[in-house]
Amino acid sequence: MFDAYDFLGDLITGQQPKYAIPVRKEDRIHVQLRMLEELPQTAGKLTIEEKEAFAFCVYYSICIQHFDEEAKTMSNGLVEFTSTEKFKELLDYEKGQRPSFFTENITVKKEGKFGFSKGNPIETTSIPAAYQYLKRLRYKGTPVQCIRSCSCSGLSDHILDAYEITVTTGVLFKRHEIHTVYIDSYASSTSTSAPEGFTLA
């Protein structure tokens, strides 16, 4: 499910997926939180506490293994959720031990040119918001063409999406230039600035 995140993110927005990038264990709760904000069945319908609880269940079912000493068998971590109280105890413990698994709002020094660097990505609140941002992007007043090429990790360990932006220059002899921009689609707000050389409509 985590490896398929890129495909799901593209399919939700009607795009053709190109790559699937495995997601590190540390990012898996973040990924689930992102998906809950993008899937129509859950987007805008859950509180942050409900989303964290759901994401924690998915994480525990995939990443945590439980060994039964008596039966000598392995099962997924969900068997530890013997009651609501036990579930909350485990969730609170995990949040205390690994707060970065749940919280992405960590201030990180920006590095590189805005939009063109993994260290200084364009910020949006979701993948649909990223596509809305790109629809507004202009090069010398002309809309640009874009396609998502892959995902990668930024300086803050956020999962970034890389987009290939194609612009056309010249009048008689048209020339196509391709620029790569990086977008953090799980930020708390959407950028209001455009990368150098571009404007927003």
PAZAPA-4460 file (N, C-alpha, C; in steps of 0.05 Angstrom, whole numbers, plus 32768, in hexadecimal, padded with zeros to 4 digits):
% residues 201
    n_x    n_y    n_z   ca_x   ca_y   ca_z    c_x    c_y    c_z   seq   type   mol
   8011   7FE8   8000   8000   8000   8000   8011   8019   8000     1      M     A
   8027   8019   800F   8038   8030   8011   8047   8034   7FF6     2      F     A
   8051   801E   7FEB   8060   801F   7FD2   804E   802A   7FBC     3      D     A
   8034   8025   7FBE   8022   802D   7FA9   8018   804A   7FAC     4      A     A
   8023   8058   7FC0   8019   8073   7FC5   801A   8085   7FAC     5      Y     A
   8031   8084   7F9E   8033   8096   7F86   801E   8090   7F72     6      D     A
   8018   8076   7F6E   8003   806F   7F5B   7FE8   8079   7F64     7      F     A
   7FE2   8075   7F7E   7FC8   807E   7F89   7FC6   809C   7F87     8      L     A
   7FDB   80AB   7F8D   7FDB   80C8   7F8C   7FD5   80D1   7F70     9      G     A
   7FE1   80C4   7F5C   7FDB   80CB   7F40   7FBF   80C4   7F38    10      D     A
   7FB6   80AC   7F3F   7F9C   80A4   7F36   7F86   80B5   7F42    11      L     A
   7F89   80BE   7F5B   7F76   80CF   7F68   7F72   80E8   7F57    12      I     A
   7F87   80F3   7F4C   7F85   810C   7F3D   7F84   8107   7F1F    13      T     A
   7F7F   80EF   7F17   7F7B   80E9   7EFA   7F94   80EA   7EEA    14      G     A
   7FAC   80E8   7EF6   7FC5   80E9   7EE7   7FCF   80CC   7EE1    15      Q     A
   7FE0   80CA   7ECE   7FEC   80B0   7EC7   8005   80AC   7ED8    16      Q     A
   8005   8097   7EE9   801D   8093   7EFA   8035   808A   7EEA    17      P     A
   804D   8093   7EF3   8065   808B   7EE5   8077   807A   7EF7    18      K     A
   8079   8080   7F10   808B   8071   7F22   807D   806A   7F3C    19      Y     A
   8086   8055   7F49   807F   8050   7F65   8098   8051   7F76    20      A     A
   8098   8061   7F8B   80AF   8064   7F9C   80A9   8058   7FB7    21      I     A
   80B8   8045   7FC0   80B3   803A   7FDB   80B5   8050   7FF0    22      P     A
   80A4   804E   8004   80A4   8062   8019   80B2   8057   8032    23      V     A
   80C4   8067   803D   80D3   805F   8055   80C0   805B   806D    24      R     A
   80C8   804A   807F   80B8   8044   8097   80B1   805E   80A6    25      K     A
   80C4   8071   80A8   80BF   8089   80B6   80A9   809B   80AA    26      E     A
   80A4   8097   8090   8091   80A8   8082   8076   809B   807E    27      D     A
   8072   8083   8088   805A   8075   8081   8041   8080   808E    28      R     A
   8043   808A   80A6   802B   8097   80B2   8025   80B1   80A3    29      I     A
   803A   80C0   809C   8036   80D8   808D   8027   80D2   8073    30      H     A
   8030   80BD   8065   8023   80B6   804C   8006   80AF   804F    31      V     A
   7FFF   80A0   8065   7FE3   809A   806A   7FD3   80B3   806F    32      Q     A
   7FDF   80C6   807E   7FD1   80DF   8084   7FCC   80EE   806A    33      L     A
   7FDF   80EE   8058   7FDB   80FC   803E   7FC5   80EE   802E    34      R     A
   7FC5   80D4   802D   7FB1   80C6   801E   7F95   80CB   8029    35      M     A
   7F92   80CC   8043   7F78   80D2   804F   7F6D   80ED   8048    36      L     A
   7F7F   8100   8042   7F77   811A   8039   7F71   811B   801B    37      E     A
   7F79   8107   800C   7F75   8107   7FEF   7F5F   80F5   7FE6    38      E     A
   7F5A   80DF   7FF5   7F45   80CC   7FED   7F2A   80D9   7FF2    39      L     A
   7F18   80D9   7FDE   7EFD   80E6   7FE1   7EED   80DB   7FF9    40      P     A
   7EF1   80C2   8000   7EE2   80B6   8016   7EE9   80C2   8031    41      Q     A
   7F01   80CD   8034   7F0A   80D7   804E   7F13   80F4   804E    42      T     A
   7F18   8100   8037   7F22   811C   8035   7F0F   812F   8043    43      A     A
   7F1A   813D   8057   7F0B   8152   8065   7EF6   8147   8078    44      G     A
   7EF5   812D   807C   7EE0   8121   808D   7EEA   8117   80A8    45      K     A
   7F04   8117   80AC   7F0F   810C   80C5   7F1F   8122   80D4    46      L     A
   7F1E   8120   80EE   7F2F   8132   80FE   7F4C   8128   80FC    47      T     A
   7F5F   8139   8104   7F7B   8130   8104   7F7F   8118   8116    48      I     A
   7F71   8117   812C   7F74   8100   813F   7F6A   80E7   8132    49      E     A
   7F53   80E8   8123   7F48   80D1   8115   7F5B   80C8   80FF    50      E     A
   7F67   80DB   80F0   7F7A   80D4   80DB   7F93   80C6   80E6    51      K     A
   7F9D   80D1   80FC   7FB4   80C5   8109   7FAE   80A9   8113    52      E     A
   7F97   80A5   811E   7F8F   808A   8128   7F8D   8076   8111    53      A     A
   7F81   807F   80FB   7F7E   806D   80E3   7F9A   8067   80D8    54      F     A
   7FAA   807B   80D4   7FC5   8077   80C9   7FD6   8065   80DB    55      A     A
   7FD3   8069   80F5   7FE1   8058   8109   7FD9   803B   8106    56      F     A
   7FBF   8036   8101   7FB6   801A   80FD   7FC3   800E   80E5    57      C     A
   7FC4   801D   80CF   7FD0   8012   80B6   7FED   800D   80BB    58      V     A
   7FFB   8020   80C8   8017   801D   80CE   801C   8004   80DF    59      Y     A
   800C   8000   80F4   800F   7FE9   8106   800A   7FCF   80F8    60      Y     A
   7FF7   7FCF   80E5   7FF0   7FB6   80D7   8005   7FAD   80C3    61      S     A
   8014   7FC1   80B9   8028   7FBB   80A5   8044   7FB9   80B1    62      I     A
   804B   7FCC   80C2   8067   7FCE   80CB   806E   7FC0   80E5    63      C     A
   805A   7FBA   80F5   805F   7FAE   810F   8057   7F90   810F    64      I     A
   8069   7F80   8119   8064   7F63   811B   8062   7F5B   8138    65      Q     A
   8050   7F49   813E   804C   7F3F   815A   8052   7F21   815A    66      H     A
   8064   7F19   816D   806B   7EFD   816F   805E   7EF1   8188    67      F     A
   804E   7EDD   8184   8041   7ECF   819A   8054   7EB9   81A4    68      D     A
   805E   7EBD   81BC   8072   7EAB   81C8   8066   7E8E   81CB    69      E     A
   804D   7E8C   81D4   8041   7E72   81D9   803C   7E63   81BF    70      E     A
   802F   7E71   81AC   8028   7E64   8193   803F   7E63   817F    71      A     A
   8054   7E73   8184   806B   7E76   8172   8062   7E7F   8156    72      K     A
   8050   7E92   8156   8046   7E9D   813C   804A   7EBB   813A    73      T     A
   804B   7EC5   8122   804D   7EE2   811D   8033   7EEC   8112    74      M     A
   802B   7F04   811A   8013   7F11   810F   8019   7F2F   810E    75      S     A
   8007   7F3D   8100   800C   7F5A   80FE   8005   7F68   8119    76      N     A
   800F   7F80   811C   800D   7F8E   8135   7FF1   7F94   813F    77      G     A
   7FDC   7F91   812E   7FC1   7F97   8136   7FB7   7F86   814D    78      L     A
   7FC4   7F6E   8151   7FBB   7F5D   8166   7FC0   7F69   8182    79      V     A
   7FD1   7F7E   8182   7FD7   7F8B   819C   7FC0   7F9F   81A3    80      E     A
   7FAE   7FA5   8190   7F98   7FB7   8196   7F82   7FA7   81A3    81      F     A
   7F86   7FA0   81BC   7F72   7F8F   81CB   7F5B   7F9E   81D6    82      T     A
   7F5D   7FB9   81D7   7F47   7FCA   81E0   7F4D   7FE6   81D7    83      S     A
   7F38   7FF7   81D9   7F3B   8013   81D1   7F51   8020   81E2    84      T     A
   7F52   8019   81FC   7F65   8025   820E   7F82   801D   8206    85      E     A
   7F85   8003   81FF   7F9F   7FF9   81F6   7FA8   8007   81DC    86      K     A
   7F95   800A   81CA   7F9B   8018   81B1   7FA5   8034   81B6    87      F     A
   7F97   8043   81C7   7F9E   805E   81CD   7FB9   805F   81DB    88      K     A
   7FBE   804C   81ED   7FD8   804A   81FB   7FEF   8047   81E7    89      E     A
   7FEB   8034   81D4   8000   802F   81C0   8004   8047   81AD    90      L     A
   7FEE   8054   81A5   7FF0   806C   8194   7FFF   8082   81A2    91      L     A
   7FF7   8087   81BC   8004   809D   81CB   8022   8096   81CF    92      D     A
   8028   807D   81D4   8044   8075   81D7   8054   807A   81BE    93      Y     A
   8049   8072   81A7   8057   8075   818D   805B   8092   8187    94      E     A
   8047   80A3   818D   8049   80C0   8187   805E   80CC   8199    95      K     A
   8061   80C2   81B2   8075   80CC   81C4   8091   80C3   81BC    96      G     A
   8094   80AA   81B3   80AE   80A0   81AB   80B7   80AA   8190    97      Q     A
   80A4   80AD   817D   80AB   80B5   8161   8098   80CB   8158    98      R     A
   809A   80E3   8164   8089   80F9   815C   808B   8101   813E    99      P     A
   80A3   80FD   8133   80A8   8104   8117   8098   80F2   8104   100      S     A
   808F   80DB   810D   807F   80C9   80FC   8064   80D6   80F7   101      F     A
   805B   80E7   810A   8040   80F3   8108   8040   8110   8100   102      F     A
   8055   811E   8107   8056   813B   8102   806A   8143   80ED   103      T     A
   8060   8151   80D9   8072   815A   80C4   8077   8178   80C5   104      E     A
   806A   8186   80D7   806E   81A3   80D9   8088   81AA   80E7   105      N     A
   809E   81A1   80DC   80B8   81A6   80E8   80C6   81BC   80D7   106      I     A
   80CF   81D1   80E4   80DC   81E7   80D6   80F7   81DE   80CC   107      T     A
   80FB   81E0   80B2   8114   81D8   80A5   811F   81F0   8095   108      V     A
   8138   81F5   8097   8145   820A   8088   8143   8204   806B   109      K     A
   813A   8218   805B   8137   8215   803E   8152   8216   8031   110      K     A
   8156   8205   801D   816F   8204   800E   816A   8203   7FF1   111      E     A
   8177   8214   7FE1   8174   8213   7FC4   815E   8225   7FBA   112      G     A
   815B   8226   7FA0   8148   8238   7F93   812B   822E   7F98   113      K     A
   811A   8240   7F9E   80FE   8239   7FA4   80F1   822A   7F8C   114      F     A
   80E6   8213   7F92   80D9   8204   7F7D   80EB   81F1   7F6E   115      G     A
   8104   81F9   7F69   8116   81E9   7F59   8128   81D7   7F6A   116      F     A
   8126   81D9   7F84   8137   81CA   7F96   8127   81B9   7FA9   117      S     A
   8131   81A1   7FAF   8123   8190   7FC3   8124   819D   7FDF   118      K     A
   8137   81AE   7FE3   813A   81BB   7FFD   8129   81D4   8000   119      G     A
   811B   81DC   7FEB   810A   81F4   7FEB   80F2   81EF   7FD9   120      N     A
   80E1   81DC   7FDF   80CB   81D5   7FCC   80B4   81E8   7FCE   121      P     A
   80A3   81E7   7FB9   8089   81F5   7FB9   8078   81E6   7FCD   122      I     A
   8069   81F4   7FDE   8058   81E7   7FF2   803B   81E9   7FEA   123      E     A
   802D   81D2   7FEC   8010   81D2   7FE8   8004   81C0   7FFE   124      T     A
   7FEA   81C1   8001   7FDD   81B2   8016   7FD4   8196   800E   125      T     A
   7FD6   818F   7FF4   7FCE   8175   7FEA   7FD7   8172   7FCD   126      S     A
   7FD4   815A   7FC2   7FDB   8156   7FA6   7FC8   8165   7F94   127      I     A
   7FAD   8165   7F99   7F9B   8175   7F89   7FA3   8193   7F8A   128      P     A
   7FAB   819D   7FA1   7FB4   81B9   7FA4   7FCD   81BE   7F93   129      A     A
   7FDF   81A9   7F91   7FF7   81AC   7F81   7FF0   81AF   7F64   130      A     A
   7FDD   819F   7F5A   7FD4   81A2   7F3E   7FC7   81BC   7F39   131      Y     A
   7FB8   81C7   7F4D   7FAB   81E1   7F4A   7FC1   81F7   7F48   132      Q     A
   7FD6   81F4   7F58   7FEC   8207   7F57   7FF9   8206   7F3C   133      Y     A
   7FFE   81EE   7F32   800C   81EB   7F18   7FFA   81F6   7F01   134      L     A
   7FE0   81F4   7F04   7FCE   81FF   7EEF   7FD0   821D   7EEE   135      K     A
   7FD7   822A   7F05   7FDA   8247   7F06   7FF6   8250   7EFD   136      R     A
   8009   823E   7EFB   8024   8245   7EF4   8027   824E   7ED7   137      L     A
   8035   8265   7ED4   8038   8271   7EB9   8055   8276   7EB4   138      R     A
   805D   8274   7E9A   8077   827B   7E91   8073   8291   7E7C   139      Y     A
   807B   82A9   7E82   8077   82C0   7E70   8059   82C2   7E68   140      K     A
   8048   82BE   7E7C   802B   82C0   7E77   801E   82A8   7E6B   141      G     A
   802D   8294   7E64   8022   827C   7E57   8021   8264   7E6B   142      T     A
   800A   8256   7E6B   8008   823E   7E7C   801E   822A   7E75   143      P     A
   8026   821A   7E89   803B   8206   7E84   802E   81EA   7E84   144      V     A
   803D   81D8   7E78   8035   81BC   7E79   8045   81AE   7E8F   145      Q     A
   8038   819C   7E9D   8046   818E   7EB2   803E   8171   7EB4   146      C     A
   8050   8161   7EBE   804B   8145   7EC4   805B   813D   7EDC   147      I     A
   804F   812E   7EEE   805D   8126   7F06   8070   810F   7EFE   148      R     A
   808A   8112   7F05   809D   80FE   7EFC   80A3   80E9   7F12   149      S     A
   80A4   80F1   7F2B   80AA   80DE   7F40   80A7   80EB   7F5B   150      C     A
   80AC   80DC   7F70   80AD   80E6   7F8C   80C9   80E3   7F97   151      S     A
   80CF   80F3   7FAB   80EA   80F1   7FB7   80E8   80FE   7FD3   152      C     A
   80FD   80FC   7FE3   80FE   8107   7FFE   810B   8122   7FFD   153      S     A
   8100   8135   800C   810C   814F   800F   811D   8151   8028   154      G     A
   8126   8169   802F   8138   816C   8046   812A   8165   8060   155      L     A
   8110   816A   8062   8102   8165   807A   80F6   8149   807B   156      S     A
   80FF   8138   8068   80F4   811D   8065   80D7   811C   805C   157      D     A
   80CC   8133   8054   80B2   8133   8047   80B4   8124   802D   158      H     A
   809E   8119   8024   809E   810D   800A   8097   8123   7FF6   159      I     A
   80A9   8128   7FE3   80A5   813D   7FCF   809D   8130   7FB5   160      L     A
   808E   813F   7FA4   8087   8136   7F89   8097   8148   7F76   161      D     A
   80A4   813B   7F62   80B3   814A   7F4E   80A1   814B   7F35   162      A     A
   809F   8163   7F29   8090   8168   7F11   80A1   8173   7EFB   163      Y     A
   809E   8169   7EE3   80AC   8174   7ECC   809B   8189   7EBF   164      E     A
   80A5   81A2   7EBF   8097   81B8   7EB4   80A2   81BE   7E98   165      I     A
   8091   81BE   7E84   809A   81C4   7E69   8091   81E0   7E61   166      T     A
   80A4   81F0   7E58   809D   820B   7E4E   80A7   820E   7E31   167      V     A
   8099   821E   7E22   80A0   8222   7E06   80AA   823E   7E03   168      T     A
   80C1   8241   7DF6   80CD   825B   7DF1   80D2   825F   7DD3   169      T     A
   80D6   8278   7DCB   80DB   827E   7DAF   80C1   8282   7DA0   170      G     A
   80C3   8292   7D8A   80AC   8298   7D79   80AD   8288   7D5F   171      V     A
   80C2   828D   7D50   80C5   827F   7D36   80CF   8262   7D3B   172      L     A
   80E3   8260   7D4C   80EE   8245   7D51   80E8   823E   7D6F   173      F     A
   80D3   822F   7D72   80CB   8229   7D8D   80DD   8215   7D9A   174      K     A
   80E3   821A   7DB3   80F5   8208   7DC2   80E7   8201   7DDC   175      R     A
   80E8   81E7   7DE3   80DC   81DE   7DFC   80F1   81DA   7E11   176      H     A
   80EC   81E6   7E28   80FE   81E3   7E3F   80EF   81D4   7E55   177      E     A
   80FD   81C2   7E62   80F2   81B3   7E78   80FF   81BA   7E92   178      I     A
   80F0   81C1   7EA5   80F9   81C8   7EC0   80ED   81B4   7ED4   179      H     A
   80FC   81AD   7EE8   80F1   819B   7EFD   80EB   81AC   7F16   180      T     A
   80D3   81AB   7F20   80CC   81B8   7F39   80C3   81A3   7F4D   181      V     A
   80C7   81AA   7F66   80C1   8198   7F7C   80AB   81A4   7F8D   182      Y     A
   8097   8193   7F94   8080   819C   7FA4   807D   818A   7FBC   183      I     A
   807A   8197   7FD3   8073   818A   7FEC   8055   818C   7FEF   184      D     A
   8047   8176   7FEA   8029   8176   7FE9   801D   8171   8005   185      S     A
   802D   8172   801A   8022   816D   8034   802A   8183   8047   186      Y     A
   8029   819C   803D   8030   81B3   804D   8017   81BE   805A   187      A     A
   801A   81D1   806C   8003   81DC   807B   7FF6   81F3   806B   188      S     A
   8003   81FD   8056   7FF8   8212   8045   8003   820F   8028   189      S     A
   7FF6   821D   8016   7FFF   821C   7FFA   800F   8235   7FF3   190      T     A
   8026   8231   7FE6   8037   8247   7FDE   8028   825B   7FCC   191      S     A
   802E   8275   7FD0   8022   828A   7FC0   8036   8296   7FAD   192      T     A
   804F   828C   7FAD   8064   8296   7F9B   8069   8282   7F86   193      S     A
   8075   828B   7F70   807D   8279   7F59   809B   8277   7F58   194      A     A
   80A5   8261   7F4E   80C2   825E   7F4B   80CD   8274   7F38   195      P     A
   80E7   827A   7F3B   80F3   828F   7F2B   80EE   828B   7F0D   196      E     A
   80E6   82A0   7EFF   80E1   829E   7EE2   80C4   8298   7EDC   197      G     A
   80B4   8291   7EF0   8098   828A   7EED   8086   829C   7EFD   198      F     A
   806D   829D   7EF6   8059   82AC   7F05   8041   829B   7F0A   199      T     A
   802F   82A4   7F1C   8016   8297   7F22   7FFF   82A8   7F17   200      L     A
   7FEC   829B   7F09   7FD5   82A9   7EFE   7FC1   82AE   7F15   201      A     A
***
